[in-house]
Amino acid sequence: MVADSKGAFPLCDAQIGDSVRITQLCIEGAMRLRLLDLGFIPGAIIKVLQKSPLGDPMAFRVSQTTIALRKEESSQILVEKLGDE
C-alpha cells in the first residue's frame, strides 16, 4: 500500500475488512458520474468486503449497497483508513 503525504492511498490497496473514507476521485468522464451516482463521493465511508481469487474485482459496501469494482476504477479512488473498529 503506497500512501501519499496525507496518508491517502488507492482503494484497490485496502484489505478485506478495512473501513476507509474517500478523500478524492481521480477519474473523469462517464465513469466518474457513475461512481458518484453509486455513492462513491468524497467523505463516504467504504467497507472492503471481499476480493476475487485473483484480486480483481473487489466488493465494497457503500451506504447499504454492495458494489464490485475492477482495479482499473478502484485504483483511481483515493481513501484514508479509519481507526480499527
Secondary structure, DSSP 8 states (H G I E B T S, - for coil): ----TTS-EEGGG--TT-EEEEEEE---HHHHHHHHHHT--TT-EEEEEEE-TTS-SEEEEETTEEEEE-HHHHTTEEEEE----
